[in-house]
């Protein structure tokens, strides 16, 4: 395009030189002919710009992350002159089309139309625009380029996908571990342990407390703990959509994968997250998972509740201390989080922390143990084999 413009500018200067030194009908005709080329090109592009039509649609209004969905767009010429040099540019940050149309140029005769059908895949959960972003048009002489922003863009509502796991790698050894704990504590009486902040006062064994001069809490033995709790971090960590959308998608994907694993084995569990307060959802196996999935799909990340405040709130109710498993799905580790989970692990609860981040400080990773397991999941990584 630059070469053509330079060539045209050279011809126009040459025509001025011919008029100045020679004059005559030929020189003036050459000058006006060269001058009218860019003028006619601009008039043509303005006509195409205001008359061009494009239509696009998807088969479904609600899409699922990672699932191909039929999509089409139609380029239409309703004028009496031909369109040439028409191409499209698509949204590519959060979605992609299985068949690319970026390098294709279309020519439309009067009354003609082109239908392009493909499948579109959304990479992240959320609400964002997909499909054709703009149309690029050039004139016949390839001197100018106009960009036509598509007015009727598709704003997709993308639901998170469910990753079905054969096993949770992070607790693969748990059945054997739980069995050792249960058989090792099967005694006919009641044992006690040191009081941990968050324990209910109803559990305090006052005789043992008076005898040892420090708070002691009863532990009923001979019974295996059954409680499973899952905590999800719903805090927004950035205002840039390109940063927070992939992160939030992976957090919810992990949240659903862990939840679906237990629901698929018909185990009950309680899920907690911050959403204008602290929300609790009880899932009783696979039959109630569908409702839970739609609830999770509607989570809106914000700054109302920190993951630490959610965890501390539930710990303060005393319901975690007799549980079996506690899962924490977070983006960042902090001293407060590590302290809270250490207290849980010290009381006999197995804590699994999934950190959705590309890097985690080494000082925190070193604090992992059998009772407190820390698993790092990169934002763009697949969950299979990591959880």
N, C-alpha and C positions, 0 to 999 in steps of 0.2 A: 504493500500500500504506500509506503514512504517513497519507494522507487518511482511509482506512477505519479505521485504528487510532484516529485522533483523533475520528472520528465515533462509534465504539463507546465510547470513553472518555467522550465527552459524554453519550451515552445512559445509560451506567452511573451517572454522577454525577446525572443527572436522575432515575433510578430511586431512588437513595438519598434524594434530596430529597423525592420523592413518599412514600416510606416514612416519613420523619421527620415530615412535616407532615400527611399524610393517612392513611397506613396503609391497611388493607383488602386484600382478596384480589387486586384488580386491580394494586395497587402492588407487592405481593410477587411476583405472577406475572410482572410486567414486569421486576422486578429479577432473578429467577432465570433468566428467559429470556435477558436480555442477558448475564448472567454465564456461562451455559452455552455461548454462541457461541464464545468463544476456547478454552474447555476442550474442546469437541467438535472444534474445528479442530486442536488440538494432538494429541488422541487419533488423529484421522484421519491426520495426517502421520506419526506414529510407526508406525502400521500399514503405511502405504505404504513408509516408510523400510526397515522390516525385511522386507517381503514383495516389494519390487520386484525385477524381473529384467531384466538387460541382457546381451546377448551381442554380441561383435564379432570380426571376423577379416579377414585379408587373403588374397589369392589365393596370395601367395608369402611365404616366411619371410625370404628375402634380397631386398631391394629395391635398385634402382639410383637414384642421385641424379638428380633431374630427370625421371625416367620415371614416368608415371602407372601406378598399380597398382590393380586392382579391390579394393574394400573395402566391407564392409557391417556394419551393426549392427542388432540386433533388440531392440525394447522389448516386454516381455511382461507381461501381467496374468493371474496364475494364481489370483486371489482371487474372492470372490463379491460384491464391490462395485467400483464404477467408480473409475478413476484420472483425475484432471483436472489441468491445469496442469503437464504434464511437458515439460521442455525439456532440451537437452544443451549442454554446453560442450566444445569440442575443443582438443587441443593445437595451438597455432598458432605457437610460436616457431621450430620447425624443420621443420614440415610444414603442408600445407593440403589441404582437400578441394575438388574441383572444384565440387561442389554444396554450398552452405552450409546448415547446419541450425541455426545459432545462434539465429535469431529465430522458429523454428517451435515451437508448443506442441502437444502431443499429448494426446488424450483416449482412454483405453483402457477399453472395456467389459469386464465379467467374462469371462475366457477369451480375450480378444482379444490380437492382437500387431500390431506395425508393423515392417515390414522396410524399411530405408533403404539403397539401393545407390548407390554413387558410385565415384569413383577418387580415390586419395590420392597426393599428390606430396611426396616428401621433398626438402628444399632442400639438405641437407648430408650428406656422408659421415660415418659414425660409428654409434654405438649410442645410441638414445634412444627415448622413448615417443611413440607416435602414436595417432591415433584419438580416441575420446571420453575426455575427462579426468574429467568429472563430470556428474552429472545434477542438475538443479534442479527442485524440486517445490514447489507451493503448494497451499493448501487451497481449498475452494469459495468462501470469503468473501474470499480474497486478503488475509488478515491476517498470515500467517507464510510464511517461505521457508526450506526445508531444502536443503542441498547434499549430494548423495550421491556420495562418492568411489568411482569404479569400481575394484573390486578386481582384476579380470582384465584389466589394461591390456596393450596390445601393445607389447613392446619390440622395435623393428625393428633389424635389422642392415643398414645402408645402404652399398652399395658405391659407390666413386667413378665418375663417368661419364667416358667417353672423348670428348674433343672432336677431331673429325677436321678437320684443317687442310689447305687447298689449298696453302699455302706458309707458311714462317716469314718474316714481314715483317722481322724483325731481321737476317736473313742473306740477304735477297733479292739483294744484290749480291755475295754470296760467290763464286759460280762464276767470275765475271770477276776478282775479287781473287785467288783461288787460282791462276788461270791466269797472271796477271801475275807472281806470286811464283815459279811453277814455271819459266816460260820465262826469267825474268830470272836464274835460278840454274842453268841447264843448262850446266855446264862439265864437262870431262872429269876434273877432279881433285877433291880434297877441300878445302872451305873450312872456316874456323874462325870462332868467335865467342867473346866473353867468357864466362867461366864464370858461371853463375847458380846461386844456392843451390838445391839439389835435384837438380842434374845428377849423373848417374852418373859415378863415377871412370873407368869403362871408356871414356867418351867423351873424356877429356882427351887433347889432342894435346901430348905432352911436348916435342917439338922446338920447336913454336911457343911453348909456355910458356917454355922456356929462352931463346928468342930475344927475346921481348918482356918477360920478367921478370914475367909475371902469367899466371894460369891461363887457358888457351884450350881450347875444346871443339870437337870435330869436328862438322861439319854435312855430311851426305851430300847433294849436290845432284843435280839431274836426276831426282829422284823426288818426287812429290807426297805430302805427309803424308796419312795416311788415318784416324788415330785420332780418335774422337768420344767425349767423356766428359760425363756428366750427373751433377751433384751436387745432392742434395735436402736441404734443411734439415728435420730431424725433431725440432727442439727445441720444447718446449711453453713458450709465453710468457705464459700466464695460467692461473689456476685456475677462472675463471668460464667455464662451458660456453657461454654466449652470446657470449663473446669468442673462445675458442680454436676452437670448432667451425667457424665460417665461414672462419677463417684457415687451419686445417689442411686443410679441404676444397679451398680454392683452391690451396694449395701442391701437393697431390697431383694435382689436376686439371691444373695446369700441367706437372707432372712427367710425367704420362701423355700429355698432348697432344704434348709435344716428343718423347717416346719413340716414340709411335705414328707420328709424322711420319717419323722415320728408319726405323722398322721397315717402314712401308708402302712405302718406296723400296728395301727390301732392303739397307739399310746396317747394318753391325754397329756396336754401341756398347757402352760399359761404363757402368753406373749405380752410384753410390756413395751411401750414406746411413748415418747412425748408428742402431744398434739393438742395444743391449747390446754395443757394440763397433762396428766398421766393417764394413758389409756391401757386398759387390761382386756385381753381377749382370751377366752378359754376355748380350746379346741379339743373335741372328744373323738378323735379319729378321722378317717377319710370322709365320712358322711357330712361332717361340718366344715370340711376344708374349703369348699367352694365359696361359702359365705365369708370365710376368713380371707381368701384370696382377693375378693372384690374389696374388702375393707382395706387391705394392705395396698391395693392398687390406687386407692384414693388418698394415701398419705401425702401430705404436703410438708416438705422440709422447711424449717424456719429456725428462729433463734429463741423460741419460748422456753424450751426445757433442754438442759444439758444432759448427756448420758450419765454423768455422775449423780445428778439430782434424782434421776429416775431410779438408779440402782440404790441409792441411799434411802429413798422413800420406801421402796419395797423391803429393804433390809430392816428398816425401822419398824415395820409391821411384824417382824419376827417369823415370817412364813418361809424364809429361805433356809433357815438353819437346820430344818429336818428334811431338806430336799436331797435329791440324788445328783442332779445335773443342773448346772447353770451355764447358759451360753450368752456371751456378750458379743454383739456385732458392732464394732466401733470403727472410727476413722483415725482417731488419735488415742495414744496412751498418755496418762498423766499420773502424777504421784498420788492424787486422790483416788483414781481408779485402781491403781496397783495396791493401795492400802486396803480399799474395800474388798477387793477380790482375795487379798491375802488373808483377811479375817474369815472370809467364807471358806477358803481352802483349809485354814487351821481348824475349823470346826468340823471338818470331815466331808465337806461338799466338794465335788469335782467341778472345777470351773474351766471352761474352754473359751478363750478370747480369740475371736477372728478380727484381725486388724486389716481393714481395707485400705491399703496404702502401698506405695511403691517402696518406701523405706521406713524402718522403725528404729529409733535409737537403740544402740547395743546395750545400754545399761538396763533397759526394760526387757530386752530379749533374754538377758542372762538370768532374769528372775523367774523364768519358766520352770515348772517342775511337773511331777506326776499328777499332783493335785490341781495345779494351775497351768494349763497348756496354752501356749501362745502360738497362733498360726497366722502368718502374714500372707495376704492375698493381694497381689498387684491389681490395680484398677482394671486393666485390660486383659487380665488372665482368665482362662476358663476354670470353672469350679471343679470339674471332674478330676479326681485324683489329688485335690488340694484340701478339701474339707475333711 
